[in-house]
Amino acid sequence: MAIYLTKESKVLVQGMTGGEGMKHTRRMLAAGTNVVGGVNPRKAGRTVDFDVPPGLEGLAGAPGAVPVFGSVTDGMRATGADVTVVFVPPAFAKAAVVEAADAGIGLAVVITEGIPVHDSVAFTAYAKNKGTRVIGPNCPGLITPGQSNAGIIPADITKPGRIGLVSKSGTLTYQLMYELRDIGFSTCVGIGGDPVVGTTHIDCLAAFEDDPDTELIVLIGEIGGDAEERAAAYLREHVTKPVVGYIAGFTAPEGKTMGHAGAIVSGSSGTAAAKKEALEAVGVSVGSTPTETAKLVLARLEGR
C-alpha cells in the first residue's frame, strides 16, 4: 500500500522539455514511474527520447519515447493520466496548476520554488475547490519506493518498507530516508516549506493512519508558522500509530528567515523548542539530530 502515489499512477510532466524537467523526468522513468507524457503547447505532437542516467542503470524503469501534449486535458484524454508534476518557472506556475485542476487531474505535484505567495494562495484554493490535491509548492515531491516517484527525490537511497514520512524539508527527507534505508518506507512526502502549501502535515498523518502497511510515521518540521503545533493537536485526537519527529532550526536567530520563506520566527511563535514541546506533549519522540531521530524510530519499532 501507499498514500497518494502507486505503481498504477500515470504521470504527466508540465515543463518536461525544459532543463530541469528533462533531467528529472529521466530519473523518474529510471525509478519505474509510469510517465505517460509531457505538456508544452509549443511542442505538442513531438516525442522525447530518454535514456537511463548514469548510476541508475539498476533501477526498474524502462525509459523510452515520451509524447508531448499541448495541454493537460489532451494528455489526460490520450493517456488516462491522474498525476501531474509541475516544473515550470515561477511566473507560470499558477496558470499550470489552474490548467491541471480545470482538466480534473487528481494530484498536482508542484516542484517550482520562488512562486509569489499570493499565487500559491490562489492556486491551492482553486485546486482544492476543483478536487485536485496539490503537493508543494517548493517541494521535492513524493515517492513510493519500488512503485513510483513524482518529483526530484533520489530513488536509490531507500527501499519499500513500513515507515511513512512527511517533511517540510527536501534535504532532511533524503537524510531520514538514507538513515532508515534498511527498514524502508511506504511513502515519503515532501510537502514544501513555503508559508502556503497544498497538502499539510495533518493531511499526510490522516492518510498514513489509514494505510495498513504504514506501521510508524516520521514527521519532519522546521521553525516558522504553527503547522507542527496543529499537527500535534491532530495527533492527540486522531492518530493511533507511533510517531517520531524532528524539528530543524534550534540554532536559528529570532526574526531571521532561514532557507525557506516559511521559516521565520517571531517571539516564541514558531520556535523549534515550542514545536518540540507540543509534539512531545502528545507522545511524539523528538530527536535533536537526524541520526538521533533514526535511532528513536528503531527503538519505537522494537518496542523500547
Rosetta silent file (secondary structure, phi, psi, omega in degrees, C-alpha in Angstrom):
SEQUENCE: MAIYLTKESKVLVQGMTGGEGMKHTRRMLAAGTNVVGGVNPRKAGRTVDFDVPPGLEGLAGAPGAVPVFGSVTDGMRATGADVTVVFVPPAFAKAAVVEAADAGIGLAVVITEGIPVHDSVAFTAYAKNKGTRVIGPNCPGLITPGQSNAGIIPADITKPGRIGLVSKSGTLTYQLMYELRDIGFSTCVGIGGDPVVGTTHIDCLAAFEDDPDTELIVLIGEIGGDAEERAAAYLREHVTKPVVGYIAGFTAPEGKTMGHAGAIVSGSSGTAAAKKEALEAVGVSVGSTPTETAKLVLARLEGR
SCORE:     score description
SCORE:     0.000 S_00000001
   1 L     0.000  172.411 -178.983    0.000    0.000    0.000 S_00000001
   2 L  -167.424  173.377  172.466    0.954    3.661   -0.198 S_00000001
   3 L  -116.012  137.948  172.539   -0.553    7.133    0.010 S_00000001
   4 L    69.120  -31.160 -172.375   -1.305    9.383   -2.975 S_00000001
   5 L  -141.180  126.272 -179.855    1.086    7.605   -5.406 S_00000001
   6 L  -133.689  178.979  178.894    1.241    3.961   -6.527 S_00000001
   7 L   -66.332  -18.979  178.438    2.652    1.890   -9.367 S_00000001
   8 L   -82.369  -12.765 -177.478   -0.674    2.390  -11.162 S_00000001
   9 L   -61.824  135.340  177.157   -0.294    6.192  -11.187 S_00000001
  10 E  -109.558  121.106 -165.799    0.038    7.691  -14.662 S_00000001
  11 E  -111.126  129.205  166.801    2.177   10.804  -14.617 S_00000001
  12 E   -98.912  154.311  176.599    2.294   13.870  -16.856 S_00000001
  13 E  -124.665  109.864  174.679    5.154   16.369  -16.579 S_00000001
  14 E   -81.528  119.853 -173.060    4.340   20.035  -17.183 S_00000001
  15 L    91.928   20.996 -176.377    7.588   21.600  -18.322 S_00000001
  16 L   -61.639  -31.118 -173.897    9.110   18.255  -19.303 S_00000001
  17 L   -86.679   -0.985  173.353   11.074   19.720  -22.215 S_00000001
  18 L   -80.521  174.048 -175.972   12.906   22.279  -20.040 S_00000001
  19 H   -60.337  -52.185  179.846   16.279   21.594  -18.473 S_00000001
  20 H   -68.479  -39.130  178.914   15.056   20.548  -15.025 S_00000001
  21 H   -60.878  -42.394  179.189   12.035   18.779  -16.464 S_00000001
  22 H   -64.186  -47.605 -176.752   14.204   16.682  -18.788 S_00000001
  23 H   -60.203  -46.900 -173.775   16.693   15.750  -16.065 S_00000001
  24 H   -83.755  -24.248  170.737   14.126   14.683  -13.524 S_00000001
  25 H   -63.093  -41.360  177.706   11.772   13.012  -15.995 S_00000001
  26 H   -59.255  -42.980 -179.079   14.718   10.799  -16.928 S_00000001
  27 H   -70.609  -36.872  177.137   15.273    9.961  -13.248 S_00000001
  28 H   -64.194  -43.300  178.134   11.571    9.324  -12.651 S_00000001
  29 H   -61.493  -43.321 -179.619   11.452    6.944  -15.592 S_00000001
  30 H   -62.986  -28.433  179.387   14.540    5.114  -14.367 S_00000001
  31 L   -80.712   -3.448  178.648   12.827    4.662  -10.990 S_00000001
  32 L    99.982    2.570  179.212    9.919    2.896  -12.639 S_00000001
  33 L   -64.686  137.909  178.821    7.467    5.793  -12.709 S_00000001
  34 E   -85.396   77.720  176.791    4.827    5.475  -15.406 S_00000001
  35 E   -80.561  114.028 -173.275    5.481    8.832  -17.105 S_00000001
  36 E  -100.329   -8.307  179.302    2.937    8.892  -19.908 S_00000001
  37 E   175.080  163.776  171.193    3.587   12.332  -21.364 S_00000001
  38 E  -113.436  168.219  179.772    4.833   15.874  -21.120 S_00000001
  39 E  -128.353  120.583  174.021    2.948   19.134  -21.619 S_00000001
  40 L  -159.410  108.505 -175.913    4.219   22.014  -23.746 S_00000001
  41 H   -57.092  -29.901 -177.727    1.827   23.815  -26.149 S_00000001
  42 H   -80.075  -13.141 -177.230    4.712   24.847  -28.424 S_00000001
  43 H  -123.754   19.625 -179.416    5.997   21.277  -28.820 S_00000001
  44 L   -59.123  138.889  178.965    2.758   19.326  -28.995 S_00000001
  45 L    95.790  -13.445  178.033    2.921   16.258  -31.214 S_00000001
  46 L   -86.510  168.987  169.689    6.612   15.605  -30.668 S_00000001
  47 E  -125.418  153.377  178.060    8.181   12.798  -28.694 S_00000001
  48 E  -119.939  127.618  179.154   11.224   12.945  -26.428 S_00000001
  49 E   -91.496  130.030  179.850   13.613   10.004  -26.166 S_00000001
  50 L  -117.070  145.452  171.527   15.064    9.303  -22.734 S_00000001
  51 L  -118.505  172.109 -178.769   17.902    7.046  -21.687 S_00000001
  52 L   -77.580  128.011  178.913   18.884    5.830  -18.234 S_00000001
  53 L   -68.296  150.229  179.656   21.044    8.366  -16.353 S_00000001
  54 L   -55.816  136.488  178.652   24.478    7.184  -15.166 S_00000001
  55 L    93.341  -13.333 -178.438   24.330    5.458  -11.815 S_00000001
  56 L  -113.967   18.375 -174.819   20.683    4.459  -12.093 S_00000001
  57 L   -62.280  -25.783 -176.425   21.077    1.558  -14.507 S_00000001
  58 L   -85.958   -3.913  179.803   19.918   -0.959  -11.891 S_00000001
  59 L   -77.250  173.131 -162.736   16.554    0.658  -11.218 S_00000001
  60 L   -84.754  -11.557 -170.434   13.336   -0.745  -12.551 S_00000001
  61 L   -74.947  165.993  177.410   12.291    1.697  -15.231 S_00000001
  62 L  -131.317   75.590 -178.021   12.417    1.332  -18.986 S_00000001
  63 L   -57.134  150.518  179.566   12.884    4.866  -20.381 S_00000001
  64 L  -166.559 -146.667 -178.096   11.928    5.442  -23.965 S_00000001
  65 E   -81.712  124.948  179.858    9.946    7.798  -26.168 S_00000001
  66 E  -115.015  125.121 -178.682    7.549   10.058  -24.233 S_00000001
  67 E   -73.604  152.043  176.388    4.911   12.045  -26.158 S_00000001
  68 E  -110.712  130.774 -178.914    4.405   15.778  -25.672 S_00000001
  69 E  -110.123  158.978 -178.038    0.852   17.142  -25.491 S_00000001
  70 L   -80.133  -18.088 -179.133   -0.453   20.648  -25.961 S_00000001
  71 L  -156.490  163.824  175.628   -2.426   20.711  -22.730 S_00000001
  72 H   -63.834  -39.508  178.102   -3.094   18.709  -19.600 S_00000001
  73 H   -57.665  -46.066  179.127   -6.571   17.964  -20.929 S_00000001
  74 H   -62.743  -42.375 -179.681   -5.107   16.491  -24.120 S_00000001
  75 H   -64.566  -42.078  178.798   -2.611   14.431  -22.145 S_00000001
  76 H   -66.153  -40.764 -178.920   -5.265   13.069  -19.799 S_00000001
  77 H   -64.089  -37.892 -176.879   -7.597   12.251  -22.670 S_00000001
  78 H   -81.136  -28.729 -169.442   -4.882   10.352  -24.537 S_00000001
  79 H  -121.324  -17.130 -173.448   -3.254    8.538  -21.631 S_00000001
  80 L    76.546   21.819 -178.698   -5.609    8.465  -18.639 S_00000001
  81 L   -57.308  142.509  178.036   -3.048   10.383  -16.561 S_00000001
  82 L  -126.884    1.407  178.006   -4.041   11.076  -12.957 S_00000001
  83 E  -135.423  140.743  170.358   -0.895   12.860  -11.676 S_00000001
  84 E  -127.522  142.293  175.221    0.992   15.880  -12.970 S_00000001
  85 E  -113.145  126.630 -171.088    4.430   17.100  -11.879 S_00000001
  86 E  -103.113  115.645  178.491    4.988   20.829  -12.421 S_00000001
  87 L  -118.515   30.856 -176.594    8.464   22.009  -13.448 S_00000001
  88 L   -90.070  158.841  178.839    7.512   25.382  -14.941 S_00000001
  89 L   -61.160  158.115 -175.200    9.103   28.749  -13.969 S_00000001
  90 H   -54.212  -37.977 -176.454    7.525   30.652  -11.041 S_00000001
  91 H   -65.207  -22.006 -176.149    5.742   33.185  -13.244 S_00000001
  92 H  -110.381    2.453 -174.882    3.792   30.418  -14.989 S_00000001
  93 H   -66.280  -42.921 -179.971    3.186   28.064  -12.059 S_00000001
  94 H   -58.254  -47.458 -179.397   -0.235   29.434  -11.134 S_00000001
  95 H   -63.089  -36.454 -179.596   -1.504   29.029  -14.700 S_00000001
  96 H   -65.224  -43.708 -179.751   -0.071   25.498  -14.861 S_00000001
  97 H   -69.788  -40.619  177.493   -1.858   24.376  -11.696 S_00000001
  98 H   -60.817  -41.796  177.421   -5.125   26.045  -12.716 S_00000001
  99 H   -60.457  -44.461 -179.693   -4.902   24.270  -16.077 S_00000001
 100 H   -64.580  -41.298  179.490   -4.339   20.930  -14.358 S_00000001
 101 H   -66.789  -40.714  177.922   -7.222   21.498  -11.948 S_00000001
 102 H   -63.313  -30.631  178.644   -9.551   22.533  -14.778 S_00000001
 103 H   -75.058  -15.915  178.109   -8.615   19.303  -16.562 S_00000001
 104 L    88.994   20.577 -179.699   -9.719   17.360  -13.485 S_00000001
 105 L   -70.149  150.093 -173.992   -6.414   15.724  -12.578 S_00000001
 106 L   -82.078  -31.540 -174.632   -6.329   14.166   -9.122 S_00000001
 107 E  -140.257  128.524  175.688   -2.833   15.144   -7.963 S_00000001
 108 E  -121.142  118.067 -177.483   -0.574   18.075   -8.886 S_00000001
 109 E  -103.625  110.017 -171.900    2.982   17.987   -7.529 S_00000001
 110 E  -101.166  102.833 -176.965    4.462   21.496   -7.730 S_00000001
 111 L   -79.828  -30.932 -172.379    8.258   21.377   -7.578 S_00000001
 112 L   -50.847  133.376  172.942    8.816   25.033   -8.546 S_00000001
 113 L  -105.756  165.365  177.799   10.318   27.318   -5.906 S_00000001
 114 L    79.362   16.924  177.661   10.112   31.111   -5.727 S_00000001
 115 L   -76.097  132.101  177.267    6.393   31.288   -6.501 S_00000001
 116 L   -56.023  139.876 -175.550    4.790   34.505   -5.127 S_00000001
 117 H   -58.843  -38.227 -178.785    2.724   33.740   -2.031 S_00000001
 118 H   -65.781  -29.258  174.325   -0.396   35.339   -3.496 S_00000001
 119 H   -69.591  -42.465  178.888   -0.153   32.975   -6.463 S_00000001
 120 H   -62.828  -42.030  176.670    0.181   29.966   -4.142 S_00000001
 121 H   -57.276  -45.110 -176.332   -2.836   31.114   -2.129 S_00000001
 122 H   -67.146  -49.123 -173.165   -4.844   31.420   -5.318 S_00000001
 123 H   -77.450  -29.356  176.538   -3.948   28.137   -6.997 S_00000001
 124 H   -67.734  -40.828  177.721   -4.081   25.949   -3.879 S_00000001
 125 H   -66.447  -42.259 -179.557   -7.592   27.230   -3.092 S_00000001
 126 H   -62.978  -45.949 -178.899   -8.671   26.884   -6.723 S_00000001
 127 H   -64.054  -42.334  179.047   -7.341   23.331   -6.995 S_00000001
 128 H   -59.732  -41.955  178.770   -8.974   22.272   -3.735 S_00000001
 129 H   -63.613  -30.006 -179.680  -12.305   23.606   -4.976 S_00000001
 130 H   -87.804   -5.794 -179.742  -11.862   21.573   -8.168 S_00000001
 131 L    87.726   17.193  177.942  -10.976   18.386   -6.279 S_00000001
 132 L  -101.495  125.678  174.593   -7.256   18.381   -7.171 S_00000001
 133 E   -81.497  129.513  175.090   -4.755   17.694   -4.396 S_00000001
 134 E  -104.364  130.713  167.933   -1.672   19.921   -4.592 S_00000001
 135 E  -109.958  127.097 -172.565    1.631   18.852   -3.066 S_00000001
 136 L   103.961 -162.950    9.804    4.018   21.789   -2.730 S_00000001
 137 L   -81.119 -175.361  179.903    4.967   24.272   -3.997 S_00000001
 138 L    53.502   54.776 -176.159    8.714   24.440   -3.384 S_00000001
 139 L  -135.978  164.062  176.393    8.854   20.749   -2.570 S_00000001
 140 L   -86.916   -4.930 -178.130   10.794   17.638   -3.630 S_00000001
 141 E    94.042 -151.660 -179.462    7.604   15.734   -4.435 S_00000001
 142 E  -146.189  155.317 -179.503    6.788   12.264   -3.192 S_00000001
 143 E  -141.181  135.553  167.055    7.982    8.718   -3.684 S_00000001
 144 E  -109.050   98.849 -171.288    6.548    5.301   -3.033 S_00000001
 145 L   -53.853  135.062 -179.955    9.766    3.239   -3.185 S_00000001
 146 L    82.265   -6.113 -178.884    9.682    0.441   -5.686 S_00000001
 147 L  -121.479  -59.458 -174.528    6.494    1.759   -7.259 S_00000001
 148 E  -159.084  152.856 -177.626    6.583    5.387   -8.395 S_00000001
 149 E  -139.526  114.672 -178.247    8.478    8.641   -7.938 S_00000001
 150 E  -116.550   95.085 -178.931    6.877   12.020   -8.714 S_00000001
 151 E   138.800 -143.040 -171.894    9.413   14.799   -8.280 S_00000001
 152 L  -120.548   11.627  179.402   13.107   15.075   -7.501 S_00000001
 153 L   -69.121  130.375  177.351   13.600   12.682   -4.560 S_00000001
 154 L   -59.989  131.382 -175.109   16.529   10.302   -5.219 S_00000001
 155 L   -88.375   -8.617 -171.296   15.061    6.857   -5.848 S_00000001
 156 L  -107.748   18.269 -177.379   18.134    4.853   -4.949 S_00000001
 157 L  -107.904    1.925  178.877   18.634    5.776   -1.266 S_00000001
 158 L  -155.411 -171.881 -178.846   15.956    3.587    0.314 S_00000001
 159 L  -144.634  172.124  175.886   13.608    0.669   -0.331 S_00000001
 160 E   -62.872  144.489 -179.582    9.953   -0.280    0.262 S_00000001
 161 E  -169.101 -153.682 -168.725    9.108   -0.683    3.933 S_00000001
 162 E  -116.739   13.784  177.931    6.803    0.173    6.808 S_00000001
 163 E  -105.050  135.829  170.796    7.612    3.805    7.669 S_00000001
 164 E  -102.868  135.396 -176.186    5.582    6.758    6.411 S_00000001
 165 E  -124.602  129.417  172.203    7.476   10.060    6.145 S_00000001
 166 E  -128.001  131.905 -170.813    6.101   13.609    5.872 S_00000001
 167 E  -146.259  141.528  169.731    8.535   16.509    5.769 S_00000001
 168 L   -74.807  -33.314 -170.918    8.722   20.246    5.177 S_00000001
 169 L   -97.565  135.437  176.335   12.372   19.958    4.160 S_00000001
 170 H   -70.785  -50.753 -175.753   13.655   18.324    0.998 S_00000001
 171 H   -66.353  -34.242  177.408   17.188   17.577    2.172 S_00000001
 172 H   -72.687  -27.523  171.069   16.001   16.238    5.524 S_00000001
 173 H   -58.127  -49.560 -178.863   13.601   13.972    3.649 S_00000001
 174 H   -63.985  -41.350 -177.941   16.590   12.463    1.865 S_00000001
 175 H   -59.807  -47.842 -178.488   18.625   12.295    5.081 S_00000001
 176 H   -71.585  -33.303  174.857   15.998   10.299    7.003 S_00000001
 177 H   -59.623  -43.370 -179.443   15.315    8.063    4.022 S_00000001
 178 H   -69.994  -43.012 -179.191   19.006    7.178    3.936 S_00000001
 179 H   -59.707  -33.517 -174.934   19.324    6.806    7.710 S_00000001
 180 L  -109.562   25.455 -174.234   16.406    4.342    7.732 S_00000001
 181 L   -63.433  -26.027 -178.691   17.147    2.632    4.417 S_00000001
 182 L   -74.854  -19.235  177.010   17.416   -0.817    5.993 S_00000001
 183 L   -96.182  -46.065  176.381   13.785   -0.624    7.135 S_00000001
 184 L    90.349  173.659 -169.199   12.317    1.248    4.184 S_00000001
 185 E  -132.411  146.577  171.314    9.243    3.381    3.567 S_00000001
 186 E   -74.771  -58.568  173.531    5.654    3.051    2.428 S_00000001
 187 E  -147.503  144.676  173.526    5.589    6.602    1.024 S_00000001
 188 E  -117.417  125.519 -176.724    7.750    9.696    1.590 S_00000001
 189 E  -121.017  120.129  171.698    6.043   13.073    1.047 S_00000001
 190 E   -96.446  107.230 -171.825    7.881   16.386    0.893 S_00000001
 191 L   -82.916  -13.681  179.952    5.118   18.923    1.465 S_00000001
 192 L    97.157  154.127 -174.947    7.301   22.009    0.922 S_00000001
 193 L  -109.909   10.401  178.546    8.477   24.788    3.195 S_00000001
 194 L   -72.915  162.624  179.144    6.624   27.817    1.835 S_00000001
 195 L   -60.765  -30.311  179.364    4.115   29.676    4.023 S_00000001
 196 L  -121.742  121.606  176.620    1.252   28.279    1.916 S_00000001
 197 L  -130.701  156.629 -175.633    1.222   24.633    0.778 S_00000001
 198 L   -80.358  -31.368  179.596   -1.488   22.494   -0.720 S_00000001
 199 L  -123.534  130.546 -173.236   -1.003   19.388    1.445 S_00000001
 200 L  -103.245  172.309  170.709   -0.220   19.681    5.144 S_00000001
 201 H   -52.950  -44.580 -176.005    1.332   17.501    7.814 S_00000001
 202 H   -62.004  -42.124  177.964   -2.210   16.763    9.005 S_00000001
 203 H   -57.407  -44.994 -178.267   -3.329   15.568    5.573 S_00000001
 204 H   -71.505  -37.563  176.684   -0.437   13.109    5.438 S_00000001
 205 H   -59.138  -43.658  179.507   -0.901   11.971    9.047 S_00000001
 206 H   -62.959  -41.726 -179.171   -4.518   11.110    8.264 S_00000001
 207 H   -67.861  -41.706  178.410   -3.514    9.209    5.124 S_00000001
 208 H   -67.668  -36.182  176.944   -0.757    7.269    6.887 S_00000001
 209 H   -60.269  -35.153 -178.483   -3.092    6.423    9.769 S_00000001
 210 H   -86.535   -9.060 -177.965   -5.459    4.829    7.227 S_00000001
 211 L   -85.818  115.018 -175.265   -2.692    2.997    5.325 S_00000001
 212 L   -64.798  -21.280 -177.618   -2.498   -0.595    6.626 S_00000001
 213 L   -95.607    0.284  173.170    1.129   -1.017    5.571 S_00000001
 214 L   -94.874  116.812 -176.232    2.419    2.061    7.399 S_00000001
 215 L   -94.926  -32.800 -178.063    3.484    0.975   10.876 S_00000001
 216 E  -143.066  148.683 -177.872    5.197    4.136   12.109 S_00000001
 217 E  -115.829  134.384  172.111    5.169    7.776   10.968 S_00000001
 218 E  -108.125  126.758 -179.249    8.119   10.163   10.850 S_00000001
 219 E  -116.016  119.168  178.155    7.222   13.866   10.915 S_00000001
 220 E  -110.368  124.812  176.941    9.888   16.421    9.990 S_00000001
 221 E  -124.463 -175.463  177.057    9.207   20.083   10.658 S_00000001
 222 E  -156.021  169.440 -178.280   11.143   23.290   10.928 S_00000001
 223 L   -58.606  155.969  177.536   10.910   26.703   12.514 S_00000001
 224 L   101.600  136.662  177.421    8.231   29.126   11.385 S_00000001
 225 L    68.553 -168.079 -178.585    4.445   29.061   11.444 S_00000001
 226 L  -130.385   23.439 -176.031    2.352   26.732   13.569 S_00000001
 227 H   -61.320  -39.698 -178.036    1.939   23.700   11.311 S_00000001
 228 H   -70.836  -36.950  176.164    3.684   21.360   13.731 S_00000001
 229 H   -64.201  -40.099  177.045    1.639   22.597   16.700 S_00000001
 230 H   -67.140  -36.738  176.115   -1.545   21.995   14.713 S_00000001
 231 H   -62.737  -39.601  178.798   -0.256   18.554   13.759 S_00000001
 232 H   -61.102  -43.605  178.542    0.310   17.810   17.441 S_00000001
 233 H   -62.501  -38.152  177.475   -3.291   18.709   18.244 S_00000001
 234 H   -66.876  -42.919 -179.913   -4.472   16.432   15.437 S_00000001
 235 H   -57.260  -40.528 -177.614   -2.262   13.584   16.620 S_00000001
 236 H   -58.094  -37.086 -172.214   -3.788   13.709   20.080 S_00000001
 237 H   -98.687  -23.607 -165.100   -7.286   13.061   18.763 S_00000001
 238 H  -128.528  -11.780 -173.519   -6.897   11.063   15.569 S_00000001
 239 L  -115.456  126.438 -179.891   -3.639    9.078   15.243 S_00000001
 240 L  -102.968  -16.764 -178.315   -3.012    5.763   16.986 S_00000001
 241 L   -78.319  152.377  177.701    0.240    4.801   15.275 S_00000001
 242 L   -65.385  143.791 -179.418    3.612    5.723   16.829 S_00000001
 243 E  -129.617  134.361  174.936    5.112    8.984   15.567 S_00000001
 244 E  -119.269  137.808 -175.577    8.727   10.149   15.709 S_00000001
 245 E  -124.311  163.266  171.309    9.618   13.754   14.939 S_00000001
 246 E  -146.095  132.840  178.563   12.494   16.053   14.106 S_00000001
 247 E  -116.877  123.020  177.883   12.414   19.867   14.085 S_00000001
 248 E   -89.516  138.574  172.133   15.093   21.797   12.204 S_00000001
 249 L   118.066   20.468 -179.164   16.176   25.229   13.383 S_00000001
 250 L   -62.608  -28.074 -177.533   17.075   25.143   17.070 S_00000001
 251 L   -99.069    7.249 -177.882   20.025   27.494   16.468 S_00000001
 252 L   -70.235  137.060  177.678   18.203   29.924   14.144 S_00000001
 253 L   -72.720  144.190 -178.214   18.277   33.585   15.255 S_00000001
 254 L   -61.814  136.921  173.977   14.921   35.158   16.118 S_00000001
 255 L    81.062    2.733 -177.982   13.232   37.158   13.367 S_00000001
 256 L  -110.578  129.221  176.862   15.503   35.979   10.554 S_00000001
 257 L   -70.001  129.884 -176.907   14.234   33.970    7.605 S_00000001
 258 L  -118.997  105.356  176.631   16.273   30.784    7.306 S_00000001
 259 L    73.826  -97.019 -176.905   16.204   28.985    3.958 S_00000001
 260 L   -70.431  151.398  179.092   12.522   28.538    3.224 S_00000001
 261 L   -63.361  -24.625 -178.717   10.205   31.516    3.005 S_00000001
 262 L   -87.021   -5.572 -173.536    8.070   29.966    5.727 S_00000001
 263 L   -94.083   75.588  178.686   10.922   29.544    8.210 S_00000001
 264 L  -135.378  136.547 -175.052   10.688   32.746   10.212 S_00000001
 265 L  -112.883  137.319  176.093   10.343   33.063   13.957 S_00000001
 266 E  -130.762  114.838 -176.504    8.731   35.924   15.861 S_00000001
 267 L    62.221 -132.212  178.423    8.997   35.885   19.653 S_00000001
 268 L   -91.339   -4.980 -177.731    8.095   32.429   20.938 S_00000001
 269 E   -77.560  127.821  175.766    5.868   31.699   17.950 S_00000001
 270 L    82.497    7.953 -179.335    7.252   29.143   15.533 S_00000001
 271 L   -75.442  156.219  177.720   10.359   28.262   17.516 S_00000001
 272 H   -62.651  -39.407 -178.992   11.862   24.803   17.379 S_00000001
 273 H   -62.965  -41.239  179.895   11.551   24.495   21.152 S_00000001
 274 H   -65.528  -39.254  179.665    7.827   25.287   21.091 S_00000001
 275 H   -68.008  -42.380  178.281    7.220   22.758   18.337 S_00000001
 276 H   -60.863  -44.293 -179.739    9.231   20.082   20.124 S_00000001
 277 H   -62.445  -42.599 -179.367    7.296   20.706   23.346 S_00000001
 278 H   -64.177  -41.047 -179.425    3.930   20.483   21.561 S_00000001
 279 H   -70.705  -42.427  179.857    4.841   17.204   19.873 S_00000001
 280 H   -66.022  -28.552  179.558    6.304   15.592   22.971 S_00000001
 281 L   -65.664  -20.695  179.010    3.171   16.535   24.916 S_00000001
 282 L  -109.596   19.089  172.635    1.157   14.177   22.701 S_00000001
 283 L    92.643    8.816  178.348    3.617   11.278   22.867 S_00000001
 284 L   -82.752  130.903  172.863    5.852   12.001   19.884 S_00000001
 285 E   -81.978  122.129 -175.011    9.521   11.108   20.352 S_00000001
 286 E  -114.246  121.992  179.262   11.513   14.075   19.011 S_00000001
 287 E   -85.121  155.819  178.397   15.168   13.730   18.040 S_00000001
 288 L   -92.088  -15.441  175.192   17.747   16.513   18.309 S_00000001
 289 L  -141.265  162.149  175.853   19.546   15.404   15.122 S_00000001
 290 H   -57.873  -39.943 -179.526   18.524   13.320   12.112 S_00000001
 291 H   -65.381  -43.101  176.588   20.712   10.447   13.330 S_00000001
 292 H   -63.566  -37.420  177.743   19.159   10.535   16.797 S_00000001
 293 H   -61.141  -42.999  177.892   15.730   10.644   15.177 S_00000001
 294 H   -62.205  -38.037  177.714   16.549    7.485   13.217 S_00000001
 295 H   -65.298  -37.138  176.862   17.625    5.781   16.445 S_00000001
 296 H   -65.125  -36.853  176.610   14.309    6.758   18.054 S_00000001
 297 H   -61.474  -47.428  179.837   12.468    5.179   15.096 S_00000001
 298 H   -60.154  -41.290  179.951   14.353    1.924   15.580 S_00000001
 299 H   -64.589  -42.213 -179.923   13.580    1.956   19.294 S_00000001
 300 H   -66.988  -38.463  179.215    9.863    2.551   18.716 S_00000001
 301 H   -67.380  -30.512  178.898    9.690   -0.212   16.113 S_00000001
 302 L   -88.040   -0.855  176.961   11.392   -2.591   18.540 S_00000001
 303 L    80.428   18.365 -179.693    9.002   -1.610   21.321 S_00000001
 304 L   -94.205    0.000    0.000   11.607    0.064   23.519 S_00000001
